[in-house]
Amino acid sequence: MGHQHFNGLKTAALFGVLWAVLLGIGALVGGGQYIYLFALFGVVMTAYSYWNSDKIAIKAMHARPVSELEQPAMYRIVRELSTAARQPMPRLYVSPTAAPNAFATGRSPRNAAVCCTEGILHILDERELRGVLGHELMHVYNRDILTSSIAAAVAGVITSAAQVMLIFGGGDRERGGNPLAVLATALLAPVAATLIQLAISRTREFDADEDGARLTGDPLALASALRKLEAGTQARPLPQDRELVDVSHLMIANPFRGAGVGRLFQTHPPMPERIDRLQRMAGLPPY
C-alpha cells in the first residue's frame, strides 16, 4: 500500500499545481474578474471529457466490439480477472491497426471498455496478454480515466486562456500590470500545464503496472509484454494526428516515436524503468 499512498499524494500535489496555474491565469486576465469563469469552464470541460471518454477513444482508434466467438482468449482472461477483482465484465473491442497497443476507458467499472489492437494480439502470447489486460483493468478500477480526464481538461483550459492573454494582453495595462509578465505567463503556462498533465499520466502508469501485476499474480508476464511493445511501437508507430494524440495517454505504451527533447513530452514513463519495477516485484535483478 506504500506506493499507492505515495503516488496518491503525488497526484494530488500535481493537481494542486495545475489548478493553481489555471486560477493564476484567471487572476491575470481582466484583472481577476474572470477567475471564477475559468474555474467553471475547467469543471464543465472535465465533466464532458469524462462522460464521453469511452466514445472518444473508441472512435479515434476505429475500434469495433467483438464477440466471445471472435476473441475467446480476451473474453476468458478479462472474465477471470474481473471476477477475481469482484467487478463487472467490461465491453471488449478490437482496433484494426497493426500498431501493437491496448487501452481501457469508461467513466466507471460498469461503463468500462477494454480495447486491443490487432497488432498486440498478434505479437503477445496468452500469458503476456493476461498481463496487459490486468494493467488495463486496474486503470478502470483505480478511476484513472477520471484522473486523466480532469488533467487533460484543465490543461486544455489553461492553453485556451493563455491564447486569450496573448490576444488581449491580459486586459490589465490600465491597472498597472506588467505586460512582460503577462506575455511570459501566456507563453510558459501551457508548457507547464502539459508537463504537469504528463507527470500525472506517468504516475498512474506505474500504479497500473504494479496493481495489474498483483491482480494477475505474474509481474514477469507484463514485463515480457512491455519488452515486445517497446520494439513493436517503435517499428509501427501511429500517425500523430489530433484524435490519436488526444487519446494516447490511455494506451499501455507510447504509440509514437520519441527521441531527445520529445521524450520530455511523452505520456508514459520510460519502458526500461517500468520493466525494472516489475522485475523487482518478482525478485529479479534490473532489466
C-alpha positions, 0 to 999 in steps of 0.5 A, a space after each residue: 500500500 506504500 506506493 499507492 499512498 505515495 503516488 496518491 499524494 503525488 497526484 494530488 500535489 500535481 493537481 494542486 499545481 495545475 489548478 493553481 496555474 489555471 486560477 493564476 491565469 484567471 487572476 491575470 486576465 481582466 484583472 481577476 474578474 474572470 477567475 471564477 469563469 475559468 474555474 467553471 469552464 475547467 469543471 464543465 470541460 472535465 465533466 464532458 471529457 469524462 462522460 464521453 471518454 469511452 466514445 472518444 477513444 473508441 472512435 479515434 482508434 476505429 475500434 469495433 466490439 467483438 464477440 466471445 466467438 471472435 476473441 475467446 482468449 480476451 473474453 476468458 482472461 478479462 472474465 477471470 480477472 474481473 471476477 477475481 477483482 469482484 467487478 463487472 465484465 467490461 465491453 471488449 473491442 478490437 482496433 484494426 491497426 497493426 500498431 501493437 497497443 491496448 487501452 481501457 476507458 469508461 467513466 466507471 467499472 460498469 461503463 468500462 471498455 477494454 480495447 486491443 489492437 490487432 497488432 498486440 494480439 498478434 505479437 503477445 502470447 496468452 500469458 503476456 496478454 493476461 498481463 496487459 489486460 490486468 494493467 488495463 483493468 486496474 486503470 478502470 478500477 483505480 478511476 484513472 480515466 477520471 484522473 486523466 480526464 480532469 488533467 487533460 481538461 484543465 490543461 486544455 483550459 489553461 492553453 485556451 486562456 493563455 491564447 486569450 492573454 496573448 490576444 488581449 494582453 491580459 486586459 490589465 495595462 490600465 491597472 498597472 500590470 506588467 505586460 512582460 509578465 503577462 506575455 511570459 505567463 501566456 507563453 510558459 503556462 501551457 508548457 507547464 500545464 502539459 508537463 504537469 498533465 504528463 507527470 500525472 499520466 506517468 504516475 498512474 502508469 506505474 500504479 497500473 503496472 504494479 496493481 495489474 501485476 498483483 491482480 494477475 499474480 505474474 509481474 514477469 508476464 507484463 514485463 515480457 509484454 512491455 519488452 515486445 511493445 517497446 520494439 513493436 511501437 517503435 517499428 509501427 508507430 501511429 500517425 500523430 494526428 489530433 484524435 490519436 494524440 488526444 487519446 494516447 495517454 490511455 494506451 499501455 505504451 507510447 504509440 509514437 516515436 520519441 527521441 531527445 527533447 520529445 521524450 520530455 513530452 511523452 505520456 508514459 514513463 520510460 519502458 526500461 524503468 517500468 520493466 525494472 519495477 516489475 522485475 523487482 516485484 518478482 525478485 529479479 535483478 534490473 532489466 
